[in-house]
Amino acid sequence: MKLTAGINFDGHGIVQSINAMQMDMDIMGIFGENVIGFDKAGYQKKEAVISSFAQYIGPDALSYSTDEQVGRLFMSKNPLDFALNEKGYFQVLNQNGSIELTRDGRFKLDKDGNLLTQQNQKVLSNTGAPVVFSIIPKNLEDIKVGLDGKIGVLDPDKRGYVPVGTIGVVTKEGAIVPTNCVRQGFVESSNVSLDKEYIEMANYKNSFDANLNMFKLQNSKLSNAISRLSQP
């Protein structure tokens, strides 16, 4: 008869600790993005969404949703600053032809009369075409925008306002919606609360530290067992 000894390694505990640490790091990354976005106009915070059986699935169980709550509005007195006091997005056209949604309504005019974002993306109207001013005013105060998004510019020759178009406001799915929420001369801040982000981040930092200690303990026990069995 021959007796043999060995280790039947069950890695579930160590693997779960590693998965939990990775999950905590990814969630803290989401909070970190929110902190960075705090000073960005129109930024909407991300919220972590964890699916069931995360302890087995690991980081793949993590996704995020966007909080569509309206941020605080501040008066800028710039006639080309627009803010939405309800849910919705402006549509802008990237140089590659793709459409992007944004709540950052800090716009400007180029020499050709195109209404642009700060990143030089063209702002789209409710018809899906770029907003273009046929008359470029010397004084931006001559531009008026109603709550419904309709833009008018003063024509000095006709001594009246000439319609330019209507700013398109869409849902997150990109569907045009009637609006009565465009505020000219206002900027929307982010909807991030720094205090809340730091508190939540600290909770997940504590969770990461606890999982790290558990990993170290399990790893230490496994190493001791291997060391003892390897001795003659």
Buried (B, 14 or more C-beta within 10 A) or exposed (E): EEEEEEEEEEEEBBBBBBBBBBBBEBBBBBBEBBBEBBEBBBBBBBBBEBEEEBBEBBBEBBEBEEEBEBBEBEEBEBBBBBBBBEBBBBBBBEEEEEBBBBBBBBBBBEEEBBBBBEEEBBBBBBEEEBBBBEBBBEEEEBBBBEEBBBBBBBBEEEEEBBEBBBBBBBEEEEEBBEBEBBBBBBBBBBBBEEEEBEEBBEEBBEBBEBBBEBBEEBEEEBEEEEEEEEEE
